[in-house]
Amino acid sequence: MQATQFRKITKARTRDPKARGAMGRAIRYLMNYKRQAALPYLFLIIATLAQLAVPRLIRNVIDAVTSGYIADQVLQALNKIPAAFVSAALPKILEVVKYPADWTLDQLKVQLGTDISSAPQTLISAVILIIVFAAFRGVFSFLQAYWGEKNSQAVAYDLRNDLYAKIQRLSFSYHDKNQTGQLMIRATDDVEKVRLFIGQGLLQLVGAIILLVGTLTILFTTNTKLAFTTLPILPIAMVLFMIFGGLSQPLFAKVQQKLSVLNTVLQENLAGIKVIKAFTREKQQQTKFLAAANDSMNQSIVVARLFTFLFPLIFTIANLGQAAILNVGGKEIIAGLLTIGEWQEFSLYLIYLFLPIAQLGFIVTQLGQASASATRIFEIIDTKSDITDKADAIKIPAVKGDVKFEDVTFRYFGGGEPVLANVTFEAKSGETIALLGATGSGKTTIINLLPRFYDPTEGRITIDGHELRDVTLNSLRSQIGIVLQETTLFSGSIRENIAFGKPEATDEEIIVAATAAQAHDFISSFPEGYNTHVGERGTTLSGGQKQRVAIARALLLDPRILILDDSTSSVDLGTEAALQKALDILMKGRTSFVIAQRISTVMNADKIIVLDKGKVVAEGKHKELMEDSPIYAEIYNSQILPNEKGGAQ
């Protein structure tokens, strides 16, 4: 089963070249910072060289101590043994202490005295150098860590900005198909995992390579036999890391997917907490969250199980290498081919050899997580938006407001039954067009097509003769004011929300727009007036108040085309009447599209378009439709006549 899983994973990785290159693409973000990006690696090299110098200094300390001690013992013995015996044994003594074979006894004693007297100085010099190199390593390790962190934060900053900018540019159809929680986790947790690898894992990887190459070079120049003893360990470790790296990346991708699901459940619950409490669904929602949390935990355990097997295996291999060195090195010391200082130096360098191998285990973990996250990030960044500016798109000039729909058909995601079918109508400049029909008849789809939230599947839409696909999105949408059925306000003051589309607006302009939207009076009643904080999603305002702030926000732009999507649905009848009078005045001279559930709000429109199942079944003024359209008459009779009868009673 594991072999089958490995083959599937390997095949998936082979099929997806983007997954292989995503991490490299993220690393290339460092190139935006040029010299700054190179600093941590420069400091890393200096710190590593300082680290590599220490074992040689420790060897000097040990050899100085041992040579001084041996010299002292030999000199004392020479002074106690009769000269005749010393002269006879001199060649053997010179061979043991490794001095020239032609030396005299006096030369030997002078050298032994020199070795004894120089040992403390050699010891002190070596200790001082060890401290100096340790200080060097500490300073440059700090600089390496600081600049590595700074660079990684800069890369995360760029990635988040690119990701956010792309999410902002993606069409509505993309957001229709993707959950908010998944997008949030990619902009936060996925970016953080990439940042951690660039700030830590990548530096550790480069440091491990430098340490490995430097250590192997020193080992082979110090003792070739011992170096060859350790060499077989490296390819074994490398093969293991390649296997585990191949297995881990898809598993980390699943971890992020499970985390996205968990985040989506949490986000939906927080957004709909009032509905959950109103329907007493807390236990059911908790069960749903628990299931998502269990999935996330179980997937994380699968990854943990893989790496709890990897690390002990690596350490076992390292210990086998250490045992081999102890065996070979011990024999050479006994044979007099290796000093204790040289053996200790080699042992320390051996630690430097196994340390980066052990680090590679952690690096593989970080790399697997970062690669999976980078792939998820660039999936969004590389997504092609359905709605984009053409290469030769022009800025639409100030519009008069002549709008035409010509045989417009629309299907969501390009397939299935059409939401609109061969819709054709015309709105002349300054006219108020009312869209009327049952739920699902296509009213909202029409107003979504007008600012190019979506493009028609078939047919064309023009404003002042300009086909919408031929003009830039910014120039189009900047001339359309929209009040959607679902009112969205942002955390901040009422002033900031009204001026959302025109931040440079003066206080006078804001007050005029608010007054026209029947909002000035209730805003003025707040202690802080226009500086009143509205809370997240405008929770501190009532539905009617939020709706009027949204209308003021649209009116502040002074648009030539106005879209009101059931914009009076959240107000009482008294407020609706006052608001409708203001809207009637403000809609003069503008081409206005109005969706309303109550027919009373659209009876005076210049043209009423009646929709049924995505088709235009009637259009005209109120009187004409009462005579010619059974559907319109039915809607009128179902709404107006009961009210009149109720009033008569």
C-alpha positions in Angstrom: 0.0 0.0 0.0 2.8 2.4 0.9 4.6 1.6 -2.4 1.4 2.3 -4.3 1.0 5.6 -2.5 4.6 6.5 -3.2 4.1 5.8 -7.0 1.0 7.9 -7.0 2.7 10.8 -5.3 5.7 10.5 -7.6 3.5 10.4 -10.7 1.5 13.5 -9.5 4.7 15.4 -8.9 6.0 14.5 -12.3 2.7 15.7 -13.9 2.8 19.0 -12.2 5.8 21.1 -13.1 4.4 24.1 -11.4 4.6 22.3 -8.0 8.3 21.7 -8.6 9.0 25.3 -9.6 6.8 27.1 -7.1 9.4 27.2 -4.3 12.1 28.5 -6.7 9.7 31.1 -7.9 9.1 32.3 -4.3 12.8 32.4 -3.7 13.3 34.6 -6.7 11.3 37.3 -4.9 14.6 37.8 -3.0 16.0 39.3 -6.2 13.9 42.3 -5.6 16.3 43.3 -2.9 19.6 42.6 -4.7 22.6 43.4 -2.3 20.4 43.1 0.8 19.4 39.6 -0.2 23.1 38.6 -0.4 24.0 39.9 3.1 22.8 37.0 5.2 24.7 34.5 3.0 27.9 36.6 3.2 27.6 36.6 7.0 26.8 32.9 6.9 30.0 32.1 5.1 32.1 34.1 7.6 30.3 32.5 10.6 30.8 29.0 9.1 34.5 29.6 8.4 35.0 30.8 12.0 33.2 27.6 13.1 35.5 25.4 10.9 38.6 27.0 12.4 37.8 25.9 16.0 38.6 22.2 15.8 42.1 22.9 14.5 42.7 25.3 17.4 41.4 22.7 19.9 43.9 20.2 18.4 46.7 22.7 19.0 45.6 23.1 22.6 45.5 19.3 23.2 48.8 18.7 21.4 50.4 21.6 23.3 49.3 20.1 26.6 50.2 16.5 25.7 53.5 17.4 24.1 54.5 19.6 27.1 53.5 16.8 29.5 55.4 14.1 27.6 58.5 16.4 27.2 58.5 17.0 30.9 58.2 13.3 31.7 60.9 12.4 29.2 63.3 15.1 30.5 62.8 13.9 34.1 63.5 10.3 33.0 66.7 11.4 31.1 68.0 13.2 34.2 67.5 10.1 36.4 68.9 7.4 34.0 72.7 7.0 33.8 74.2 8.7 30.7 75.6 5.4 29.4 72.2 3.9 29.2 70.7 7.1 27.7 73.4 7.2 24.9 72.7 3.5 24.0 68.9 4.1 23.9 69.0 7.6 22.3 68.1 6.4 18.7 65.0 4.7 20.0 64.1 7.7 22.2 64.4 10.1 19.3 62.1 7.8 17.2 59.4 7.6 19.9 59.4 11.4 20.6 59.6 12.0 16.8 62.7 14.2 16.7 65.5 14.0 14.1 67.5 10.7 14.3 70.9 12.5 14.2 70.4 14.7 17.3 72.7 14.5 20.2 71.5 14.1 23.8 72.2 17.8 24.5 70.1 18.8 21.5 67.3 16.5 22.7 67.3 18.1 26.2 67.3 21.6 24.8 64.3 20.8 22.6 62.5 19.1 25.5 63.0 22.2 27.6 61.7 24.4 24.8 58.6 22.2 24.4 58.0 22.4 28.2 58.4 26.2 28.3 56.4 26.9 25.1 53.4 24.7 26.0 51.7 27.4 28.2 52.1 30.1 25.6 50.7 27.8 22.9 47.8 27.0 25.1 47.0 30.6 25.9 47.3 31.7 22.2 45.0 28.9 21.1 42.4 29.7 23.8 42.5 33.4 22.8 42.0 32.5 19.2 39.1 30.2 20.1 37.4 33.1 22.0 38.0 35.4 19.0 36.6 33.0 16.5 33.6 32.3 18.8 33.0 36.0 19.1 33.3 36.3 15.3 30.8 33.5 14.9 28.4 35.0 17.4 28.4 38.4 15.8 28.1 37.2 12.2 25.5 34.6 13.2 23.4 37.4 14.7 23.8 39.5 11.5 22.9 36.5 9.4 19.8 35.8 11.4 18.7 39.5 11.4 19.1 40.0 7.7 17.6 36.6 6.9 14.5 37.5 8.9 14.4 40.9 7.4 14.6 39.5 3.9 12.0 36.8 4.6 9.6 39.5 6.0 10.1 41.5 2.8 9.3 38.5 0.6 6.2 37.7 2.7 5.2 41.4 2.3 5.5 41.2 -1.5 3.8 37.8 -1.7 0.8 39.0 0.4 0.5 42.2 -1.6 0.6 40.2 -4.9 -1.8 37.7 -3.6 -4.2 40.3 -2.3 -4.0 42.4 -5.5 -4.7 39.3 -7.5 -7.7 38.3 -5.3 -9.0 41.9 -5.8 -8.7 41.5 -9.6 -10.3 38.1 -9.9 -13.7 38.0 -11.3 -16.9 37.2 -9.4 -17.0 33.8 -11.0 -13.8 32.8 -9.2 -15.1 33.9 -5.9 -18.4 32.1 -6.6 -16.4 28.8 -6.9 -13.9 29.3 -4.0 -14.5 29.6 -0.3 -13.4 32.7 1.6 -11.7 30.6 4.3 -9.4 28.9 1.7 -8.3 32.3 0.3 -7.6 33.6 3.8 -5.4 30.6 4.8 -3.4 31.1 1.6 -2.8 34.7 2.4 -1.8 34.0 6.0 -0.6 30.5 6.9 0.7 29.6 3.5 2.7 32.8 3.1 4.1 32.3 6.6 5.4 28.8 5.8 7.1 30.1 2.7 8.6 33.0 4.7 9.9 30.6 7.4 11.7 28.5 4.8 13.3 31.6 3.1 14.2 33.2 6.4 15.5 30.0 8.1 15.4 26.8 6.0 17.1 28.2 3.0 19.9 29.7 5.1 20.2 26.4 7.0 20.4 24.6 3.6 23.1 26.8 2.3 24.9 26.7 5.6 24.7 22.9 5.7 26.2 22.7 2.2 29.1 25.0 3.1 29.7 23.1 6.3 29.6 19.8 4.5 32.0 20.9 1.7 34.4 22.6 4.1 34.4 19.7 6.5 35.0 17.1 3.8 37.8 19.2 2.4 39.5 19.4 5.8 38.9 15.7 6.5 40.6 14.6 3.3 43.5 16.9 3.7 43.9 15.9 7.4 43.5 12.1 7.2 42.4 10.4 4.0 41.9 7.0 5.6 39.5 8.3 8.2 37.7 10.5 5.6 37.0 7.5 3.4 35.6 5.7 6.4 32.9 8.3 6.8 32.2 8.8 3.1 29.6 6.0 2.5 27.3 7.6 5.0 26.6 10.7 2.9 24.9 9.0 -0.2 22.8 6.8 2.1 21.5 9.9 3.9 21.0 11.9 0.7 18.9 9.0 -0.8 16.8 8.9 2.3 16.1 12.6 2.2 15.1 12.5 -1.4 12.6 9.7 -0.7 11.2 11.4 2.3 11.1 14.8 0.5 9.0 13.1 -2.3 6.6 11.7 0.2 6.3 14.7 2.4 5.3 17.5 0.0 2.0 16.0 -1.1 1.2 15.2 2.6 1.9 18.8 3.6 -0.4 20.0 0.7 -3.2 17.9 2.2 -2.5 19.4 5.7 -3.0 22.9 4.2 -6.1 21.8 2.5 -7.6 20.4 5.7 -6.6 23.6 7.5 -8.4 25.6 4.8 -11.5 23.6 5.4 -11.2 24.2 9.1 -10.7 27.9 8.6 -13.7 28.1 6.3 -16.0 26.4 8.9 -14.7 28.9 11.5 -15.2 31.9 9.2 -18.7 30.9 8.2 -19.7 30.3 11.9 -18.3 33.7 13.0 -20.0 35.5 10.1 -23.3 33.7 10.8 -23.2 33.6 14.6 -26.6 35.4 14.9 -28.3 32.8 12.7 -26.7 29.9 14.5 -27.9 31.3 17.9 -31.4 32.1 16.6 -31.9 28.6 15.4 -30.1 27.0 18.4 -27.7 25.2 16.1 -24.6 25.6 18.3 -24.2 21.8 19.0 -24.5 20.9 15.3 -22.1 23.6 14.3 -19.7 22.5 17.0 -19.9 18.9 15.6 -19.1 20.2 12.1 -16.1 22.1 13.4 -15.0 19.1 15.4 -15.1 16.9 12.3 -13.0 19.5 10.4 -10.5 19.7 13.3 -10.2 15.9 13.5 -9.5 15.8 9.7 -6.8 18.5 10.1 -5.3 16.7 13.2 -5.3 13.3 11.6 -3.5 14.6 8.5 -0.9 16.3 10.7 -0.4 13.0 12.5 0.3 11.2 9.2 3.1 13.8 8.5 4.4 13.5 12.1 4.5 9.7 11.8 6.6 10.0 8.6 9.2 12.2 10.2 9.3 10.4 13.6 10.6 7.5 11.5 13.1 9.6 9.5 15.0 11.3 12.3 15.8 8.2 14.4 16.9 6.5 11.2 19.3 9.4 10.3 20.7 9.5 13.9 21.3 5.7 13.7 23.3 6.1 10.5 25.3 9.0 12.1 26.1 6.9 15.1 27.2 4.0 12.9 29.6 6.5 11.3 30.9 7.6 14.7 31.5 4.0 15.7 33.5 3.4 12.5 35.7 6.4 13.2 36.3 5.4 16.8 37.4 2.0 15.6 39.8 3.2 12.9 41.0 6.2 14.8 41.7 4.2 17.9 43.9 1.7 16.0 45.9 4.6 14.5 46.5 6.1 17.9 47.7 2.8 19.2 50.0 2.4 16.2 51.4 5.9 16.8 50.1 7.2 13.4 47.7 9.7 15.0 48.1 12.1 17.9 45.3 12.6 20.5 44.9 16.2 19.3 44.6 15.1 15.7 42.0 12.4 16.6 40.0 15.0 18.7 40.2 17.4 15.8 38.9 14.7 13.4 36.1 13.8 15.9 34.9 17.4 16.0 34.9 17.7 12.2 33.0 14.5 12.1 30.3 16.2 14.3 30.3 19.0 11.7 29.7 16.4 9.1 26.8 14.8 10.8 25.3 18.0 12.1 24.2 19.3 8.6 23.0 15.8 7.8 20.7 15.9 10.8 19.7 19.5 9.9 18.7 18.3 6.5 15.8 16.4 8.2 14.4 19.7 9.5 15.1 21.4 6.3 13.2 18.7 4.3 10.3 19.3 6.7 10.3 23.0 6.1 10.9 22.6 2.4 8.0 20.2 2.1 5.7 22.6 3.9 6.9 25.7 2.0 6.7 24.0 -1.4 3.2 22.9 -0.8 2.2 26.4 0.4 4.1 28.1 -2.5 2.2 25.9 -5.0 -1.1 27.0 -3.4 -0.1 30.7 -3.4 0.9 30.7 -7.1 -2.2 28.8 -8.0 -4.1 32.0 -7.2 -1.5 34.4 -8.6 -1.5 32.5 -11.9 -5.2 32.2 -12.1 -6.5 34.0 -15.2 -9.5 36.2 -14.4 -12.5 35.9 -16.6 -13.0 39.6 -16.6 -9.9 41.6 -17.8 -9.1 44.6 -19.9 -8.3 43.8 -23.5 -4.9 44.8 -24.8 -6.4 47.6 -26.8 -9.1 48.6 -24.3 -9.9 52.3 -24.2 -11.0 54.6 -21.4 -14.6 55.3 -21.9 -15.3 59.0 -21.9 -17.9 60.7 -19.7 -21.0 58.8 -20.6 -24.5 60.1 -21.3 -26.1 56.8 -20.2 -27.5 55.2 -23.3 -27.5 51.4 -22.5 -28.3 48.5 -24.8 -28.6 44.8 -24.2 -28.5 42.9 -27.5 -29.5 39.2 -27.5 -27.7 38.7 -24.2 -27.5 35.2 -22.9 -25.7 34.3 -19.7 -24.7 31.0 -18.0 -22.8 30.8 -14.7 -19.4 29.1 -15.2 -20.1 28.9 -18.9 -22.4 25.9 -18.6 -25.8 24.6 -17.5 -29.2 26.3 -18.1 -29.0 30.0 -19.1 -29.8 32.4 -16.3 -30.6 35.0 -19.1 -31.8 34.0 -22.5 -31.7 36.4 -25.5 -32.4 39.5 -23.4 -32.8 42.6 -25.5 -33.8 46.1 -24.3 -32.6 49.7 -24.5 -32.3 52.4 -21.8 -32.0 55.9 -23.0 -30.0 58.6 -21.2 -31.8 59.8 -18.1 -34.4 57.0 -18.0 -35.3 55.0 -15.0 -35.6 51.3 -15.8 -37.3 49.1 -13.4 -36.6 45.3 -13.3 -39.4 43.3 -12.0 -39.9 39.5 -11.7 -40.0 36.6 -9.3 -36.9 35.4 -7.5 -34.5 33.7 -9.9 -35.9 35.6 -13.0 -32.6 37.2 -13.7 -33.0 40.7 -12.4 -29.7 40.7 -10.3 -27.8 39.1 -13.2 -28.7 42.0 -15.5 -27.3 44.6 -13.0 -24.2 42.4 -12.5 -23.5 42.4 -16.2 -23.7 46.1 -16.5 -20.5 47.0 -14.5 -18.9 43.8 -16.0 -18.9 41.8 -12.8 -19.5 39.0 -15.4 -19.4 38.9 -19.2 -22.3 37.7 -21.3 -22.0 34.1 -22.6 -23.5 35.4 -25.8 -24.6 38.8 -27.2 -23.3 42.2 -26.3 -23.9 45.2 -24.0 -23.1 48.8 -25.0 -23.0 52.1 -23.2 -23.2 55.1 -25.6 -22.3 52.7 -28.4 -19.1 51.4 -26.6 -19.1 47.6 -26.2 -18.3 46.9 -22.6 -15.4 44.5 -23.4 -13.7 47.3 -25.4 -13.4 49.7 -22.5 -11.2 49.6 -19.3 -12.9 48.3 -16.2 -11.8 51.3 -14.0 -13.2 53.9 -16.5 -16.5 51.9 -16.7 -17.1 51.2 -13.1 -16.1 54.7 -12.0 -19.2 56.1 -13.8 -21.6 53.6 -12.2 -23.0 54.0 -8.8 -24.2 50.8 -7.1 -26.3 50.1 -4.0 -26.5 46.3 -3.7 -29.2 44.3 -1.9 -26.7 43.0 0.6 -25.4 46.2 2.2 -21.7 46.0 3.1 -20.1 48.5 5.3 -16.5 48.5 6.5 -14.9 48.9 9.9 -14.3 52.6 10.3 -16.3 55.8 10.7 -19.6 56.7 8.9 -17.6 59.4 7.1 -15.1 56.9 5.8 -17.8 54.6 4.6 -19.7 57.3 2.7 -16.4 58.5 1.1 -15.3 55.0 0.3 -15.4 55.6 -3.5 -14.2 59.1 -3.2 -11.7 59.5 -0.3 -10.9 63.1 -1.2 -14.5 64.2 -0.8 -15.0 67.3 1.4 -17.2 67.3 4.5 -19.8 69.4 2.6 -20.0 66.9 -0.2 -20.4 64.1 2.3 -23.2 65.9 4.1 -25.0 66.7 0.9 -24.9 63.0 -0.2 -26.1 61.9 3.3 -28.9 64.4 3.3 -30.1 63.3 -0.1 -30.1 59.7 1.1 -32.2 60.7 4.2 -29.2 59.7 6.4 -28.0 63.1 7.8 -30.6 63.3 10.6 -29.8 60.0 12.2 -26.0 60.5 11.7 -26.2 63.9 13.4 -28.1 62.3 16.4 -25.0 60.2 17.3 -22.6 61.8 19.8 -19.7 61.6 17.4 -21.8 62.4 14.3 -20.0 61.4 11.1 -17.0 60.1 13.1 -19.2 57.4 14.7 -17.6 54.0 14.3 -19.9 51.6 12.5 -18.2 48.3 13.7 -17.4 45.2 11.7 -19.9 44.9 8.7 -21.8 47.9 10.1 -23.2 45.9 13.1 -23.8 49.1 15.2 -26.3 50.4 12.7 -29.8 49.2 11.9 -30.6 47.7 8.5 -32.3 50.9 7.3 -29.4 53.0 8.5 -26.9 50.9 6.8 -28.9 51.0 3.6 -29.1 54.8 3.6 -25.3 55.1 4.2 -24.8 52.8 1.3 -27.1 55.0 -0.9 -25.1 58.1 0.2 -21.9 56.3 -0.7 -23.2 55.7 -4.3 -24.6 59.2 -4.7 -21.4 60.9 -3.6 -19.8 59.6 -6.9 -22.4 61.6 -8.8 -22.6 58.7 -11.3 -24.2 58.9 -14.8 -25.6 55.4 -14.3 -27.2 54.4 -11.1 -28.0 50.8 -9.9 -30.4 50.3 -7.0 -30.7 46.6 -6.1 -33.8 46.6 -3.9 -32.1 49.5 -2.0 -35.2 50.4 0.0 -36.0 46.8 1.3 -34.5 47.4 4.7 -36.5 50.6 5.6 -40.0 51.1 7.0 -42.8 52.4 4.8 -42.4 56.0 6.2 -38.7 56.1 5.6 -39.2 54.4 2.2 -41.6 57.1 1.1 -39.1 59.9 2.1 -36.2 58.0 0.6 -38.1 57.4 -2.6 -38.8 61.1 -3.1 -35.1 61.9 -2.7 -34.2 59.2 -5.1 -36.7 60.4 -7.6 -35.0 63.8 -7.6 -31.5 62.3 -7.7 -32.3 59.9 -10.5 -33.3 62.8 -12.8 -30.7 63.1 -15.5 -29.2 59.7 -14.7 -29.8 56.4 -16.3 -31.1 54.4 -13.4 -31.7 50.7 -13.0 -34.0 49.8 -10.1 -34.8 46.4 -8.7 -37.6 46.3 -6.2 -39.7 43.7 -4.6 -42.6 46.1 -4.0 -44.2 47.2 -7.2 -45.3 50.5 -5.6 -41.6 51.7 -5.8 -41.4 51.2 -9.6 -44.8 52.2 -10.9 -43.5 55.6 -12.0 -40.5 54.3 -13.9 -39.9 55.3 -17.5 -39.8 51.7 -18.5 -40.6 48.6 -16.5 -39.0 45.3 -17.8 -40.8 42.2 -16.6 -38.6 39.1 -16.4 -39.6 35.4 -16.1 -37.2 32.6 -16.1 -34.4 34.7 -17.6 -36.5 36.1 -20.5 -38.0 39.5 -21.1 -41.7 38.8 -21.2 -42.9 42.4 -21.2 -41.7 46.0 -21.1 -43.3 49.4 -21.0 -44.9 51.8 -18.6 -47.2 50.9 -15.8 -50.5 51.5 -17.6 -49.4 49.7 -20.7 -48.3 46.6 -18.8 -51.5 46.5 -16.8 -53.3 46.0 -20.1 -50.8 43.9 -22.0 -48.9 41.8 -19.4 -50.8 39.1 -17.4 -47.7 38.5 -15.3 -47.3 42.2 -14.3 -51.0 42.5 -13.6 -50.8 39.4 -11.4 -47.9 40.9 -9.4 -49.8 44.2 -9.1 -53.0 42.6 -7.9 -51.1 40.4 -5.4 -49.4 43.4 -3.8 -51.5 46.5 -4.3 -55.1 45.2 -4.1 -54.6 43.5 -0.7 -53.2 46.7 0.7 -56.1 48.7 -0.6 -58.6 46.3 0.9 -56.8 46.3 4.2 -56.9 50.1 4.2 -60.6 50.1 3.4 -61.4 47.8 6.3 
